[in-house]
Amino acid sequence: MKLTILAFGITRDILGASELNLELPESARIEDLKAELARRFPAFANLSALAIAVNSQYAELDLELKELDEVALIPPVSGG
């Protein structure tokens, strides 16, 4: 299945782009997506905290992805 990955903050730096098109097997879950991103981009595995949204809704690791889902990688934000 084809997915659109939107990357923000440090995830954009790790992926080298703010948007990435990615193919995963049918019935893949968020945890499978994270594993694939870590395989392709080893620095991705070093992120200690990361929120993931699918189609503008925060998602859990066991959420099953669907064809053409839009997945946002949202790292923690700091500031003052």
C-alpha positions as CSV (number, residue, x, y, z in Angstrom):
1,M,0.0,0.0,0.0
2,K,1.1,3.6,-0.6
3,L,1.4,6.0,2.2
4,T,2.3,9.7,2.4
5,I,4.7,10.5,5.3
6,L,4.8,14.1,6.6
7,A,7.9,14.8,8.7
8,F,8.3,17.7,11.1
9,G,11.2,19.0,13.2
10,I,14.0,16.5,13.7
11,T,12.2,13.8,11.7
12,R,12.4,16.1,8.7
13,D,16.1,16.3,9.2
14,I,16.5,12.5,9.6
15,L,14.4,11.7,6.5
16,G,16.0,14.6,4.5
17,A,12.6,15.9,3.3
18,S,9.3,17.1,4.7
19,E,7.3,14.6,2.7
20,L,8.1,11.0,1.7
21,N,6.0,8.5,-0.2
22,L,6.4,5.0,1.1
23,E,5.1,1.6,0.3
24,L,4.3,-1.0,2.9
25,P,2.6,-4.4,2.8
26,E,-1.2,-4.6,3.3
27,S,-2.2,-4.8,6.9
28,A,0.9,-3.0,8.1
29,R,0.6,-1.2,11.4
30,I,2.2,2.0,12.8
31,E,4.8,-0.2,14.5
32,D,5.7,-1.7,11.1
33,L,6.1,1.8,9.7
34,K,8.4,2.8,12.5
35,A,10.5,-0.3,11.9
36,E,10.7,0.4,8.2
37,L,11.7,4.0,8.8
38,A,14.4,2.9,11.3
39,R,15.7,0.4,8.7
40,R,15.9,3.0,6.0
41,F,17.0,5.9,8.2
42,P,19.0,4.4,11.2
43,A,19.0,7.7,13.1
44,F,15.2,7.4,13.3
45,A,15.6,4.6,15.8
46,N,17.3,7.0,18.2
47,L,14.2,9.1,18.7
48,S,13.1,8.7,22.3
49,A,9.7,10.3,21.9
50,L,7.5,10.7,18.8
51,A,3.8,11.2,18.3
52,I,2.3,9.8,15.1
53,A,-1.0,11.0,13.5
54,V,-2.8,9.2,10.8
55,N,-5.2,11.4,8.7
56,S,-5.0,14.2,11.3
57,Q,-5.8,11.9,14.3
58,Y,-3.2,10.8,16.9
59,A,-2.6,7.0,16.5
60,E,-1.4,4.1,18.6
61,L,1.3,1.6,17.5
62,D,-1.2,-1.1,16.8
63,L,-3.3,1.0,14.3
64,E,-3.6,-0.7,11.0
65,L,-2.7,1.5,8.1
66,K,-4.8,1.8,4.9
67,E,-3.9,2.7,1.3
68,L,-3.3,6.4,0.8
69,D,-3.2,7.2,4.5
70,E,-1.4,10.4,5.4
71,V,1.0,9.8,8.4
72,A,2.5,12.7,10.3
73,L,5.7,12.2,12.4
74,I,5.5,14.7,15.2
75,P,8.6,15.0,17.5
76,P,8.4,16.7,20.9
77,V,8.5,20.5,20.8
78,S,10.6,22.6,23.2
79,G,10.8,26.2,23.6
80,G,10.1,29.0,26.0
